[in-house]
Amino acid sequence: MILKYPYATEKASMIVERDGQLQFIVDRKASKDQIKLAIEKMFDQPVIAVRTLMTNRGEKKAMVSFSNPKAAEEILSRLGIM
């Protein structure tokens, strides 16, 4: 499983509103292409870009940008987070 769970904090929700980006905790061995394909397949939304970083806890976090500016909010509402 590439996507573990959405990263939902106050700062992450501000980024959703401002930039339309979602953040996910993903498998440490997952590549950007694998993350992109998993998100497009799971949520049926085209992804523009994926940026990744390692957190202080040793988890890999992916920041995902969508071509549709409202896609991030739609996905969060589907997941019941927003």
Secondary structure, 3 states (H helix, E strand, C coil): CCEEEECCCHHHHHHHHHHCEEEEEECCCCCHHHHHHHHHHHHCCCEEEEEEEECCCCCEEEEEEECCCCHHHHHHHHHCCC
